[in-house]
Amino acid sequence: MIVLYLLNRNSMKNNNIKIAIIENDLCRNKVLTGYVNVICADNIYKDVKFDIKSFTNAKDCIMQLECDLDIILIDYYLLIIGDTDVLIGEDVVAYVRAYCPTCEIVVISSQEDDEMLAKLIKEGVTEHIDKRKDVISRIEHIIRRFFSEA
């Protein structure tokens, strides 16, 4: 499941948008990263430079987390084969919220646990997208909304 979407309106002043993707399923990661690259193409957002980074685990992303990150999409359950230390989206939300307090966060997951989703929203998540539904168009809508609200 994909989890976080962060917005930092300050970087809009520089026309430089930073996006990180954390998805441990390599196939999903490549598809999502490819799609984000397509919807953030130069011919669509002519005056904006996108810096898109992709990670297959949260640890690597956390180690490289930048406080001016604008958007982050993350898998909620970040299982790494052979690794006993499993991070979940809730852990990453708390870390990102502490490091990037001005960011907005949107969760993309297949979670059906309303209590867990409510807890994430209480911790600063502003939107939840069910990954079993039309994730691609929702991500595009969120990016467009980001620009219209900037």
Residue frames as qw, qx, qy, qz and C-alpha x, y, z in Angstrom:
[[0.000, 0.889, 0.458, 0.000, 0.00, 0.00, 0.00],
 [0.402, 0.396, -0.008, 0.825, 1.24, 3.48, -0.81],
 [0.365, -0.629, -0.589, 0.354, 1.00, 6.06, 1.89],
 [0.240, -0.695, -0.210, 0.645, 2.22, 9.62, 2.04],
 [0.392, 0.656, 0.304, 0.569, 1.89, 12.69, -0.04],
 [0.409, -0.599, -0.233, 0.648, 3.64, 15.79, 1.28],
 [0.329, 0.781, 0.252, 0.467, 3.30, 19.35, 0.12],
 [0.446, -0.517, -0.141, 0.717, 5.53, 22.23, 1.07],
 [0.331, 0.886, 0.319, 0.055, 4.22, 25.42, -0.53],
 [0.279, -0.831, 0.243, 0.415, 7.55, 27.20, 0.12],
 [0.505, -0.179, 0.645, 0.546, 9.30, 25.41, -2.74],
 [0.435, 0.715, 0.528, 0.144, 6.70, 26.72, -5.19],
 [0.035, -0.943, 0.078, 0.321, 8.48, 30.07, -4.88],
 [0.261, -0.562, 0.660, 0.425, 11.52, 28.45, -6.50],
 [0.769, 0.400, -0.211, -0.451, 9.47, 26.46, -9.04],
 [0.328, 0.366, -0.869, 0.064, 11.29, 23.35, -7.84],
 [0.820, -0.271, 0.069, -0.500, 9.07, 20.49, -6.66],
 [0.069, 0.400, -0.904, 0.132, 10.63, 17.56, -4.79],
 [0.871, -0.087, -0.089, -0.476, 8.85, 14.22, -4.88],
 [0.064, -0.378, 0.916, -0.121, 9.82, 10.97, -3.13],
 [0.842, -0.025, -0.284, -0.457, 8.21, 7.58, -3.74],
 [0.173, -0.366, 0.879, -0.251, 8.59, 4.71, -1.28],
 [0.891, 0.080, -0.021, -0.446, 7.11, 1.41, -2.45],
 [0.453, -0.465, 0.759, 0.039, 8.72, -1.89, -1.53],
 [0.771, 0.342, 0.536, 0.035, 7.05, -3.80, -4.38],
 [0.341, -0.337, 0.455, 0.751, 9.56, -3.19, -7.19],
 [0.198, 0.411, 0.727, 0.513, 6.99, -3.53, -9.98],
 [0.097, -0.872, -0.478, 0.027, 4.55, -1.08, -8.35],
 [0.374, -0.686, 0.072, 0.620, 7.44, 1.24, -7.56],
 [0.319, -0.081, 0.557, 0.762, 8.52, 1.36, -11.20],
 [0.072, 0.614, 0.687, 0.383, 4.96, 1.87, -12.46],
 [0.228, -0.883, -0.348, 0.215, 4.22, 4.62, -9.94],
 [0.390, -0.559, 0.222, 0.698, 7.56, 6.35, -10.53],
 [0.283, 0.160, 0.643, 0.694, 7.06, 6.18, -14.30],
 [0.010, -0.754, -0.615, -0.230, 3.56, 7.61, -14.02],
 [0.293, -0.843, -0.165, 0.419, 4.63, 10.45, -11.73],
 [0.376, -0.309, 0.413, 0.770, 7.40, 11.30, -14.22],
 [0.178, 0.420, 0.689, 0.564, 4.81, 11.39, -17.04],
 [0.125, -0.849, -0.505, -0.095, 2.32, 13.63, -15.22],
 [0.351, -0.823, 0.022, 0.447, 5.13, 15.96, -14.12],
 [0.683, 0.288, 0.358, 0.568, 6.52, 16.32, -17.64],
 [0.260, -0.289, 0.079, 0.918, 8.10, 19.56, -18.83],
 [0.060, -0.255, -0.560, -0.786, 5.44, 20.04, -21.49],
 [0.367, -0.665, -0.638, -0.123, 2.70, 20.06, -18.82],
 [0.420, -0.865, -0.123, 0.246, 4.41, 22.19, -16.15],
 [0.635, 0.645, -0.028, 0.423, 6.72, 24.31, -18.28],
 [0.051, 0.790, -0.307, 0.528, 8.08, 26.59, -15.56],
 [0.730, -0.551, 0.307, -0.265, 8.52, 23.92, -12.89],
 [0.405, 0.459, -0.787, 0.072, 11.46, 21.62, -12.26],
 [0.890, -0.340, -0.002, -0.304, 10.62, 18.28, -10.65],
 [0.114, 0.506, -0.830, 0.203, 13.13, 16.32, -8.60],
 [0.894, -0.150, -0.075, -0.415, 11.64, 12.80, -8.33],
 [0.051, 0.459, -0.868, 0.185, 13.37, 10.16, -6.18],
 [0.863, -0.125, -0.304, -0.383, 12.27, 6.57, -5.74],
 [0.137, -0.458, 0.808, -0.345, 13.00, 4.21, -2.83],
 [0.669, -0.108, -0.687, -0.260, 12.11, 0.58, -2.13],
 [0.581, -0.425, -0.620, 0.312, 12.28, 1.01, 1.65],
 [0.235, -0.938, -0.198, -0.158, 11.59, 3.70, 4.21],
 [0.687, -0.553, 0.069, 0.466, 15.01, 3.57, 5.84],
 [0.535, 0.142, 0.323, 0.768, 16.75, 4.79, 2.69],
 [0.026, 0.752, 0.368, 0.546, 14.22, 7.55, 2.22],
 [0.505, -0.843, -0.172, 0.064, 14.42, 8.66, 5.85],
 [0.684, -0.337, 0.147, 0.630, 18.21, 8.81, 5.60],
 [0.331, 0.157, 0.378, 0.850, 17.87, 11.12, 2.57],
 [0.030, -0.807, -0.590, -0.004, 14.77, 13.03, 3.69],
 [0.264, 0.209, 0.021, 0.941, 14.93, 16.73, 2.93],
 [0.011, 0.463, 0.582, -0.669, 12.96, 19.24, 4.98],
 [0.304, 0.434, -0.111, -0.841, 11.76, 20.96, 1.82],
 [0.108, 0.127, 0.943, 0.288, 10.24, 17.81, 0.33],
 [0.414, 0.042, -0.106, -0.903, 6.94, 18.61, -1.40],
 [0.862, 0.024, -0.126, -0.491, 5.36, 15.25, -2.17],
 [0.044, -0.352, 0.932, -0.075, 6.05, 11.79, -0.83],
 [0.854, -0.017, -0.227, -0.468, 4.14, 8.64, -1.75],
 [0.031, -0.443, 0.862, -0.244, 4.86, 5.70, 0.50],
 [0.640, -0.143, -0.732, -0.183, 3.79, 2.12, 0.92],
 [0.584, -0.637, 0.125, -0.488, 2.11, 1.68, 4.31],
 [0.894, -0.349, 0.281, -0.002, 3.48, -1.77, 5.15],
 [0.362, 0.797, -0.481, -0.050, 7.16, -1.72, 4.24],
 [0.909, -0.250, 0.331, 0.026, 8.19, -5.36, 4.54],
 [0.323, 0.717, -0.604, -0.128, 11.71, -6.16, 3.42],
 [0.969, 0.004, -0.244, -0.048, 12.41, -9.87, 2.91],
 [0.763, 0.086, -0.401, 0.499, 14.95, -11.03, 5.48],
 [0.085, 0.372, -0.304, 0.873, 14.64, -7.86, 7.55],
 [0.320, -0.453, -0.794, 0.250, 13.00, -8.14, 10.95],
 [0.066, -0.429, -0.268, 0.860, 12.56, -4.38, 11.33],
 [0.161, 0.549, 0.687, 0.448, 9.32, -3.54, 9.54],
 [0.025, 0.213, 0.170, -0.962, 8.30, 0.10, 9.28],
 [0.182, 0.635, 0.745, 0.092, 4.68, 0.99, 8.72],
 [0.168, 0.650, 0.290, 0.682, 3.25, 4.18, 7.32],
 [0.462, -0.851, -0.233, -0.090, 2.28, 5.40, 10.76],
 [0.706, -0.446, 0.058, 0.547, 5.96, 5.37, 11.81],
 [0.462, 0.210, 0.320, 0.800, 6.99, 7.25, 8.70],
 [0.089, -0.813, -0.371, -0.439, 4.16, 9.79, 9.04],
 [0.554, -0.805, -0.120, 0.177, 5.35, 10.63, 12.55],
 [0.650, -0.257, 0.210, 0.683, 8.96, 10.96, 11.43],
 [0.309, 0.437, 0.402, 0.743, 8.12, 13.10, 8.40],
 [0.239, -0.873, -0.349, -0.241, 5.74, 15.27, 10.43],
 [0.597, -0.705, -0.015, 0.383, 8.54, 15.96, 12.93],
 [0.558, -0.161, 0.355, 0.733, 11.10, 16.67, 10.21],
 [0.058, 0.237, 0.461, 0.853, 8.81, 18.52, 7.77],
 [0.061, 0.431, 0.685, -0.585, 6.21, 20.23, 9.98],
 [0.306, 0.455, -0.034, -0.836, 4.88, 22.40, 7.13],
 [0.149, 0.091, -0.857, -0.485, 4.11, 19.45, 4.87],
 [0.755, 0.038, 0.141, -0.639, 0.63, 18.17, 4.11],
 [0.143, -0.231, 0.960, 0.067, 0.27, 14.38, 4.02],
 [0.775, 0.153, -0.101, -0.605, -2.07, 12.19, 1.95],
 [0.481, -0.246, 0.839, -0.065, -2.30, 8.42, 2.49],
 [0.693, 0.306, -0.439, -0.483, -2.66, 5.95, -0.38],
 [0.162, -0.268, 0.925, -0.213, -3.37, 2.44, 0.90],
 [0.525, -0.190, -0.719, -0.414, -5.65, -0.57, 0.87],
 [0.054, -0.027, -0.753, 0.656, -6.32, -0.12, 4.57],
 [0.385, -0.500, -0.591, -0.502, -9.90, -0.72, 5.60],
 [0.478, -0.428, -0.591, 0.489, -9.30, -0.05, 9.27],
 [0.031, -0.852, -0.259, -0.454, -11.23, 3.17, 9.89],
 [0.602, -0.781, -0.043, 0.165, -9.65, 3.53, 13.33],
 [0.690, -0.184, 0.247, 0.655, -6.14, 3.41, 11.85],
 [0.318, 0.549, 0.363, 0.682, -7.09, 5.90, 9.13],
 [0.284, -0.906, -0.228, -0.215, -8.60, 8.24, 11.72],
 [0.684, -0.603, 0.073, 0.403, -5.39, 8.02, 13.74],
 [0.587, 0.120, 0.318, 0.734, -3.30, 8.90, 10.68],
 [0.072, 0.761, 0.337, 0.550, -5.53, 11.87, 9.93],
 [0.505, -0.853, -0.124, 0.042, -5.17, 13.00, 13.54],
 [0.695, -0.403, 0.210, 0.557, -1.38, 12.81, 13.09],
 [0.027, -0.644, 0.242, 0.725, -1.53, 15.14, 10.10],
 [0.262, 0.149, 0.815, 0.494, -2.63, 13.11, 7.09],
 [0.291, 0.324, 0.076, -0.897, -4.99, 15.25, 5.01],
 [0.742, 0.298, -0.196, -0.568, -6.35, 12.69, 2.55],
 [0.551, -0.178, 0.815, 0.013, -6.65, 8.93, 2.05],
 [0.597, 0.411, -0.427, -0.541, -6.69, 7.24, -1.35],
 [0.860, -0.073, 0.481, -0.150, -7.73, 3.60, -1.60],
 [0.060, -0.534, 0.704, 0.464, -5.06, 1.95, -3.75],
 [0.402, 0.206, 0.886, 0.102, -7.51, -0.65, -5.02],
 [0.378, 0.802, 0.419, -0.195, -9.38, 2.09, -6.84],
 [0.567, 0.735, 0.129, 0.349, -8.31, 4.71, -9.37],
 [0.604, -0.589, -0.002, 0.537, -5.00, 5.71, -7.76],
 [0.508, 0.122, 0.336, 0.784, -3.39, 7.10, -10.90],
 [0.024, 0.686, 0.375, 0.623, -6.07, 9.70, -11.66],
 [0.504, -0.826, -0.250, 0.044, -6.30, 10.62, -7.98],
 [0.641, -0.365, 0.087, 0.670, -2.54, 11.25, -7.81],
 [0.314, 0.347, 0.368, 0.803, -2.78, 13.42, -10.91],
 [0.238, -0.814, -0.394, -0.353, -5.71, 15.31, -9.37],
 [0.613, -0.701, -0.144, 0.335, -3.72, 15.89, -6.16],
 [0.545, -0.119, 0.208, 0.804, -0.74, 17.26, -8.08],
 [0.099, 0.555, 0.420, 0.711, -3.01, 19.57, -10.11],
 [0.423, -0.830, -0.345, -0.115, -4.71, 20.71, -6.91],
 [0.659, -0.429, -0.051, 0.615, -1.30, 21.38, -5.39],
 [0.354, 0.130, 0.274, 0.885, -0.57, 23.84, -8.18],
 [0.139, -0.664, -0.457, -0.575, -3.99, 25.48, -8.07],
 [0.552, -0.784, -0.281, 0.035, -3.73, 26.08, -4.31],
 [0.689, -0.122, -0.078, 0.710, -0.09, 27.26, -4.36]]
